[in-house]
């Protein structure tokens, strides 16, 4: 699968010093047999944590937008389960926000 975007984040566990790397990789949208599209994304880190997921949309744009909307939710769960926070460039805003329609 072709990776079209990658972002490196930092995980800091409560009560511990130093941060660990978390990498998010987004794969190119791909057509499905039923006419819909899917986008896979992977989360590697912190440590040995690895997760992959797919989201689907009516077209490639919707699938990509839904992936961007789901990534911060998955990262939030990882941070919560591991008792810490994940940041991008020192901010809790991980930069995956999709602007809602006006």
Secondary structure, 3 states (H helix, E strand, C coil): CCEEEEEEEEEEECCCCCCEEEEEEEECCEECCCCCEEEEEEEECCCCCEEEEEEEECCHHHHHHHHHHHHHHHHHHHHHHHCEEEEECCECCCCCCCCCCC
